[in-house]
Amino acid sequence: MYLKKQASQDMRRYYASVIVAVKQGGSEVLGYYSLSTGAISRSWFPDEVRKKLPRYEAAPAVLLGRLAVASTMQRGGLGKGLLGDAVARACQYGAAWAVFLVSAKHGRAAAYYKQYGFTEFAGDPLLLWAPRKSIQELF
Ligand SMILES: CC(C)(COP(=O)(O)OP(=O)(O)OC[C@H]1O[C@@H](n2cnc3c(N)ncnc32)[C@H](O)[C@@H]1OP(=O)(O)O)[C@@H](O)C(=O)NCCC(=O)NCCS
């Protein structure tokens, strides 16, 4: 639905890059995700993390949203592959970022991200984060 209704507008306005996985030699969409830059206020982090952060008001971040895999392809590793692709693209991006954010659609999606080491924010359990270094090492 996002791909049909919103993605091209988000791309046109530079609000998100939308990356689509298609079948080799075909055009059938197998999965997709969106990637944007952003910032996350230091006040969102738990005390023990916050005290180790540089004393800027916000930490530079990238945000992965809208991760989805076609129902026929789920549980085959494509979601993990797309997540890895997003991390790789973000690392190649010229501007610095320190935090990788993921926006989960629902609690089950949040559980999916947690298995890769993402932590939810107390202020919004559907927004999760991981430090760049740990997510880079994982993928
Ligand atoms: C969530 C989603 C992106 C995962 O992609 P996927 O290709 O199915 O997942 P992968 O094959 O990479 O990983 C699956 C593994 O993750 C784990 N997992 C944990 N929670 C999960 C969940 N909610 N959905 C799928 N896998 C989950 C399982 O251990 C599974 O391993 P298994 O196959 O050995 O059981 C995909 O299932 C999807 O598009 N779901 C519908 C839309 C959605 O919920 N999007 C959430 C992001 S906002």
The ligand as an ORCA input file, in Angstrom:
! r2SCAN-3c Opt
* xyz 0 1
  C       8.686     -8.508      9.459
  C       9.234     -8.847      8.070
  C       9.773     -7.604      7.392
  C      10.400     -9.857      8.273
  O      10.931    -10.223      7.026
  P      11.167    -11.773      6.707
  O      11.849    -11.855      5.381
  O       9.887    -12.497      6.864
  O      12.121    -12.171      7.908
  P      13.499    -12.992      7.848
  O      13.316    -14.209      7.009
  O      14.605    -12.069      7.498
  O      13.668    -13.369      9.372
  C      12.760    -14.239      9.947
  C      13.243    -14.625     11.317
  O      12.982    -13.535     12.171
  C      12.376    -14.020     13.391
  N      11.188    -13.234     13.690
  C      10.882    -12.722     14.881
  N       9.782    -11.996     14.811
  C       9.362    -12.033     13.535
  C       8.257    -11.464     12.843
  N       7.348    -10.687     13.445
  N       8.125    -11.712     11.532
  C       9.009    -12.493     10.900
  N      10.076    -13.052     11.510
  C      10.251    -12.821     12.824
  C      12.142    -15.446     13.275
  O      13.083    -16.040     14.147
  C      12.471    -15.796     11.857
  O      13.293    -16.870     11.829
  P      12.688    -18.319     11.399
  O      12.342    -18.190      9.942
  O      13.831    -19.211     11.666
  O      11.501    -18.537     12.258
  C       8.178     -9.531      7.177
  O       7.733    -10.710      7.792
  C       6.982     -8.631      6.837
  O       7.019     -7.894      5.857
  N       5.903     -8.724      7.604
  C       4.693     -7.942      7.324
  C       4.905     -6.444      7.412
  C       5.515     -6.065      8.723
  O       5.124     -6.571      9.765
  N       6.517     -5.198      8.668
  C       7.241     -4.870      9.878
  C       8.212     -3.822      9.698
  S       7.475     -2.253     10.098
*
